[in-house]
Amino acid sequence: MQQFLERVAEVLEVPSVAPDFEFRAAPGWSSLMGFALLVLLDQAYHVKIGVDDFLRLRTVADLAEAAGVRT
């Protein structure tokens, strides 16, 4: 889980994130960051998430669950 949190923080360009962090609240949030999260899930965790499903995710824990990472 720690490695997942570090990867998400890197994409969001923040020092760190917690599982309950609402990733769209990151300073400088943009659709490009959202796309980068989708790419991270695809490349690092082999999980493809459609846009509609992605829009339902709110927290880093939601992302982790979608990626199959244990919290």
Buried (B, 14 or more C-beta within 10 A) or exposed (E): EEEBBEBBBEBBEBEEBEBEBEBBEBEEBEEEBBEBBBEBBEEEBEBEBEEEEBEEBBBBBBBBBBBEBEE
